[in-house]
């Protein structure tokens, strides 16, 4: 099915485009036909998922492929716990799809609105010092190349391309199937506590190593961090989930309803931000519960924001955050959104932010009605001084020459792109900036 004329916007409302044509394929064969037609016309073609990236990575001024209808399970191998999904499957569909098979993702981020293809292509990750991002859980993909042919990349075919296509930025082809190495369904025991920021920074490295999943949030203009520690338990462990009312009050009324109102007021009256942040850190982040892993990993977020996130060598995180704090105080900015700090294990995916090193992450945010650029540019300078690498799906200001210095396998990735898409059929302005023309 095709359509024309509609303006596409990403979730954060900072990217928009009016595609020449929109295709909504429901089969792999329909994707092939769309790519072949675009090639005959000499126009670019891009797949789009949920639009949850904060960059222009999915902007498609030519042909936009909406993969919403390319969704669901292709196959399940119960013995190996390998599951193949169609590329447009949303992460929030996975509990219902994997649950009947007693399976789950090994790790997840705290947002589950993305498609599986979009999430892996941008380097989506959760937290856990011994666990990698989503791309590390992928053991095979099927993609449609620039000439419209199917290519399988897994541990039997084209294996040498796996480190590139797992996290391919949408630059190597259209992902149509993704095979995940799942694990047996498990339970998480969650402990969320407010703690002094100074002591959390002192112990961040140790806690990131010792805990299964550790992260914290810090509201600027306060002295307290809200820590979250999740411990993995067997799938049949006793559960003590949050009550429906308590969860609604914490996660919907406070975190979304009241917070949205305060962010809106803060645009007009920035002076209210520091006292509200101090109030928020006193009213939230103090609870303990046990539930199925997706219900603990994921948080419902409806307040729109813009985000920049950088991966650093893990030992650099505390000092970098101290420098960000000093920057905010020096500039007298009023920052309503908390800063999020996470961790991930080293991996071997060429464009992974955790390639070759144990990593920590610092994410900064601004309400979507505020201009994030001065804050983000200043924070980026701090991150770059600590050998930081930007998340591909979140705002940053780097270009190919700068990024080449950050990724040892950058030129190897570009060489694969030259081989699979020499005419840049899957290119756009963002990819030209970060990978070169």
Buried (B, 14 or more C-beta within 10 A) or exposed (E): EEEEEEEBEBBBEBBEBEBBBBBBBBEBEBBBBBBBBBBEEEBBBBBBBBBBBBBBBBBBBBBBBBBBBBBEBBEBEEEEBBBBBBBBBBBBBBBEBBEEBEBBBBBBBBBBBBBBBBBBBBBBBBBBBBBBBBBBBBBBBBBBBBBBEBBEBBEEEBEEBBBBBBBBBBBBBBBBBBBBBBBEBBBBBBBBBBBEBEEBBEBBBEBBEEBBBBBBBBBBBBEBBBBBBBBBBEBEEEBEBBEEEEBEBBBEEBBBBBBBEBBEBBEEEBEBBBEBBBBBBEEBBEBEBBBBBBBBBBBBBEBBBBBBBBBBBBEBBBBBBBBBBEBBEEEEBBBBBBBBBBBBBBBBBBBBBBBBBBBBBBBBBBBBBBEBEEBBEBBBEBBBEBBBBBBBBBBBBBEBEEBBEBBEBBEBBBEBBEEBBEEBBBBBEBBEBBBBE
